[in-house]
Amino acid sequence: MSEGAAGPFRSGVRLTPAQMATFLDTLTATGNVRAASRAAGPSGTTFYNRRRIDPAFAAAWETARAVAYERVEAAARAQAVARLALTEEAPTVADGRAPGRGR
């Protein structure tokens, strides 16, 4: 980050509250900075610069990523459980009797 008379370098593009909200909402949903910046409009570099100079935005970014990662992990666990359920052998009917019933 370069320093000058005006302080830390800032991107020439200002972010609106709506753009920041869209970025954070999309980041929460996807965990993907590129997708979030595309949804919000400005480039990813603009959002990275904002994160570097704005501690509140940086904290919101990390929260959004954490939520996104939790969702991905939960989905992976659910898929693993579903696959295990499919691989277990289902009870079969022998001699016309329902499984687990005495003779």
N, C-alpha and C positions, 0 to 999 in steps of 0.2 A: 504494500500500500504506500503510495507516495504522499509526502507531506508538502504542503505549500502554505502560502499566507492565509488561505481560506480554510486550512485544516486538512483532515484526511480526504483523499480522493473520493469523489462521489460520481456515480454514473450520471451522464447528462439526462437520462430519462427518469422522470419522477414517477413513482408508483402511487396510484390512487388507492384509497382504502378498499374499493371494490376489487381491484386487481390483486391486492394482497390477500383478500378473503378468498377469491377464486383460486389463487395459487395454493393456499393452505388447505382449502377444501379438497382440491384435486390431489394434492400430495397425500392427504389423509386417506383418500379413497384408493390411490394407486401406488403410493410409495415411490413414484417416479418423477424426478425433478423436471425432466424434459417434457413429459406429458403435462405437468402442472404449469410450466411456463407457457406452453403452447395454448393451453386453455385460458390463461390469464392475459396473454398478448405479448408482453415484453419478453426479451430473451432471457435465457437461463442465467447469463452473466449478470444481468441487471438484478435478478433475485439473489444471486450469490453475493454481489456487492452490498445489497441491502442487509443481508444476514450479517456481513462482516461489520457494518457500522451501527446496527440497530439491535441491541441485546434482547429487547422484547420480541422482535421478529425472529431472532435466532432461537429463542426459547420455544416460540410457537412452532417453528420449523421442526425442531427436535421432537416435540410432542406429536406433531402430525406424522413424522416418520415412525415413531414408536408405535402409534396406533395402527399404522399401515402394516408394520412388521408383525404385530400381534394378530392381525386379521389373516395375513398370509400363513402364519404358523398354525392358526386354528383351522384354516381350510386344509392345510396339509395333513393335520391330525385327523380331521374328519374323513378325508380321502383314504388315509391309511386304515382307519377303522372299517370303512365300507369295503375296502379290498379284502381285509381279513374276514369279514362276515361272508363275503362271496366265496372265499376259498374253503371255508369250513363245510364239511359234508352235511348235507341236509338229511334228516331221518328218512328212511325209506319204508314203504309198506310191504310187508312180506306175508304171504298167505292170506291176503285180504284183510289183515288186521291193522289197526292204527298203531303207530309206534308207541311204545311204553305201556301198552295194554296187555294184561295177562292173557293166558290161553285158556 
